[in-house]
Amino acid sequence: MQTNYTVTGMTCGHCAAAITEEVSEIAGVSAVKVDHEAGSMVVTSDAVVDQSAIDAALSEAGDYTAVPV
């Protein structure tokens, strides 16, 4: 299952790398693709990932927010 997100707060590739690292640690997530220029993220997972888990991962990575699209 793939879920697309709009991510705010990213300014560089380091931001994307930090988000990728944290979101990848969520149980059930098999792949994460983050594009800081487009402000987007695609999460591939076995099942629906709870928004609170996404929010917590982005909080760990920095001052970012993600909204499913």
Rosetta blueprint (number, residue, H / E / L):
1 M L
2 Q E
3 T E
4 N E
5 Y E
6 T E
7 V E
8 T E
9 G L
10 M L
11 T L
12 C L
13 G H
14 H H
15 C H
16 A H
17 A H
18 A H
19 I H
20 T H
21 E H
22 E H
23 V H
24 S H
25 E L
26 I L
27 A L
28 G L
29 V E
30 S E
31 A E
32 V E
33 K E
34 V E
35 D E
36 H L
37 E L
38 A L
39 G L
40 S E
41 M E
42 V E
43 V E
44 T E
45 S E
46 D L
47 A L
48 V L
49 V L
50 D L
51 Q H
52 S H
53 A H
54 I H
55 D H
56 A H
57 A H
58 L H
59 S H
60 E H
61 A H
62 G L
63 D L
64 Y L
65 T E
66 A E
67 V E
68 P E
69 V L
